[in-house]
Amino acid sequence: MNRDEVLAAFDRELRREAVAGEPGAAIERDGGVVRQVGPEDGWNGVLWSGLSTGQDADAAIAAQVRRFGALGRSFEWKLYGHDRPADLGDRLLAAGFVPEPAETLMVARAADLPAAPALDGIRLVPVTDQDGVELVADVHDAAFGGAARVRIRERLLAQLAAGTVVAVVAMAGDVPVSAARMDLHPGTRFAGLWGGGTVPEWRGRGVYRALVAYRAREAVARGYEYLQVDASDQSRPILLRLGFAELTTTTPYVHP
């Protein structure tokens, strides 16, 4: 895999030529900026910025603050390590943005990923309806805390209705112990892996790897070439062992 070519394709297909990533959202293009304007409880933010100078950046930042401010929205500027100008992060800080922890953009060819490991006492169940969505929300509560339960449930139900997501739950008997989803981007070569949460007592047993393998198989069946992950420090070593490549970093800068 040529990392420069894949990163350029990622920038083009999922950022510069992006389509709305969730129901009720719209893509807007404002000069060198591509942004998503979504519902109040949805994702709002900047996906792409083709800026060259500090003056361009300052003007673009001010324009986004005005646009989302007029809507009463907090929003995220998704800054990648190769974005320009080089001091864009500092300029976002100066404009009142708050950075969240950096993650690593990782990509793998879906067909090249290893098969799922054998898991004793675990079965993987596809999520197709309200009952399955509730199981995903239960896992999220146990793995991360339940502050966003309502939003997760509503978003996943809307994505299932739109056919833009594959979701799966790992069950130990009748108890959900892990869950994950794969966002589909029709017209692109990329599917995105998100939400790979496992309850604490089941971590370190291969469940996360099994969910990656399950989604890789589903991506290939749907004609997607690449899997993309914004990897935390916890998942990054696992993904490296599975064959994912690091392309760049990504940092969410949030404006209240």
WODA-V982947 format. One record per residue. N is the residue number from 1. RES is the residue in one small letter. D_CENTER is the distance of its C-alpha to the mean C-alpha in Angstrom with 1 decimal. Layout:
BEGIN
((N;RES;D_CENTER) (N;RES;D_CENTER))
END
This chain:
BEGIN
((1;m;21.3) (2;n;22.0) (3;r;19.2) (4;d;20.4) (5;e;20.4) (6;v;17.0) (7;l;15.6) (8;a;17.8) (9;a;16.6) (10;f;12.9) (11;d;14.2) (12;r;16.4) (13;e;14.5) (14;l;11.0) (15;r;12.4) (16;r;16.2) (17;e;16.6) (18;a;13.6) (19;v;14.3) (20;a;13.3) (21;g;10.0) (22;e;11.7) (23;p;15.5) (24;g;17.7) (25;a;15.7) (26;a;17.3) (27;i;16.7) (28;e;19.5) (29;r;20.9) (30;d;23.0) (31;g;24.8) (32;g;22.5) (33;v;19.4) (34;v;16.9) (35;r;15.4) (36;q;14.0) (37;v;16.5) (38;g;15.6) (39;p;17.6) (40;e;18.6) (41;d;16.4) (42;g;13.3) (43;w;10.9) (44;n;13.3) (45;g;13.1) (46;v;13.8) (47;l;11.7) (48;w;14.7) (49;s;18.0) (50;g;20.9) (51;l;23.3) (52;s;26.2) (53;t;28.3) (54;g;28.1) (55;q;30.0) (56;d;27.5) (57;a;24.7) (58;d;26.6) (59;a;27.5) (60;a;23.9) (61;i;22.7) (62;a;25.7) (63;a;25.0) (64;q;21.4) (65;v;22.9) (66;r;25.6) (67;r;23.5) (68;f;21.2) (69;g;24.1) (70;a;26.2) (71;l;23.8) (72;g;23.7) (73;r;20.0) (74;s;18.2) (75;f;15.5) (76;e;13.1) (77;w;13.8) (78;k;11.0) (79;l;13.5) (80;y;13.4) (81;g;16.3) (82;h;18.2) (83;d;18.2) (84;r;21.7) (85;p;23.9) (86;a;23.7) (87;d;24.3) (88;l;21.7) (89;g;20.2) (90;d;23.8) (91;r;24.3) (92;l;21.3) (93;l;22.9) (94;a;26.2) (95;a;25.0) (96;g;23.9) (97;f;20.2) (98;v;19.1) (99;p;16.7) (100;e;14.4) (101;p;14.2) (102;a;13.1) (103;e;10.7) (104;t;11.3) (105;l;9.7) (106;m;11.1) (107;v;12.1) (108;a;14.7) (109;r;16.9) (110;a;16.3) (111;a;20.1) (112;d;20.8) (113;l;19.0) (114;p;21.6) (115;a;22.5) (116;a;21.7) (117;p;24.1) (118;a;26.8) (119;l;26.1) (120;d;29.2) (121;g;29.1) (122;i;25.5) (123;r;24.7) (124;l;21.4) (125;v;21.4) (126;p;19.3) (127;v;18.3) (128;t;20.1) (129;d;21.7) (130;q;22.1) (131;d;23.4) (132;g;20.4) (133;v;18.0) (134;e;20.4) (135;l;20.1) (136;v;16.3) (137;a;17.1) (138;d;19.9) (139;v;17.8) (140;h;15.4) (141;d;18.7) (142;a;20.2) (143;a;17.4) (144;f;16.0) (145;g;18.5) (146;g;18.7) (147;a;18.5) (148;a;15.6) (149;r;17.1) (150;v;18.3) (151;r;15.2) (152;i;13.2) (153;r;16.2) (154;e;16.7) (155;r;13.3) (156;l;13.3) (157;l;16.9) (158;a;16.4) (159;q;13.8) (160;l;16.3) (161;a;19.1) (162;a;17.5) (163;g;16.8) (164;t;13.1) (165;v;11.8) (166;v;13.2) (167;a;13.4) (168;v;15.8) (169;v;17.8) (170;a;20.0) (171;m;23.4) (172;a;26.2) (173;g;29.1) (174;d;28.2) (175;v;25.8) (176;p;22.0) (177;v;20.9) (178;s;17.3) (179;a;14.5) (180;a;11.2) (181;r;9.6) (182;m;8.7) (183;d;7.7) (184;l;10.7) (185;h;11.5) (186;p;15.3) (187;g;17.4) (188;t;15.1) (189;r;15.2) (190;f;11.4) (191;a;9.4) (192;g;5.9) (193;l;6.3) (194;w;5.1) (195;g;8.1) (196;g;10.6) (197;g;13.3) (198;t;17.0) (199;v;20.0) (200;p;21.9) (201;e;24.9) (202;w;23.1) (203;r;21.1) (204;g;22.5) (205;r;23.7) (206;g;21.4) (207;v;19.4) (208;y;16.0) (209;r;17.4) (210;a;18.6) (211;l;15.4) (212;v;13.9) (213;a;17.2) (214;y;17.2) (215;r;14.0) (216;a;15.3) (217;r;18.5) (218;e;17.1) (219;a;15.2) (220;v;18.6) (221;a;20.5) (222;r;18.6) (223;g;19.2) (224;y;15.9) (225;e;16.8) (226;y;13.7) (227;l;10.8) (228;q;8.0) (229;v;6.5) (230;d;6.0) (231;a;9.1) (232;s;11.2) (233;d;15.0) (234;q;15.5) (235;s;13.4) (236;r;14.1) (237;p;17.7) (238;i;17.1) (239;l;14.9) (240;l;17.6) (241;r;20.2) (242;l;18.6) (243;g;18.7) (244;f;15.4) (245;a;16.3) (246;e;15.2) (247;l;14.9) (248;t;14.5) (249;t;13.2) (250;t;10.8) (251;t;12.1) (252;p;11.4) (253;y;14.9) (254;v;15.7) (255;h;18.9) (256;p;20.6))
END
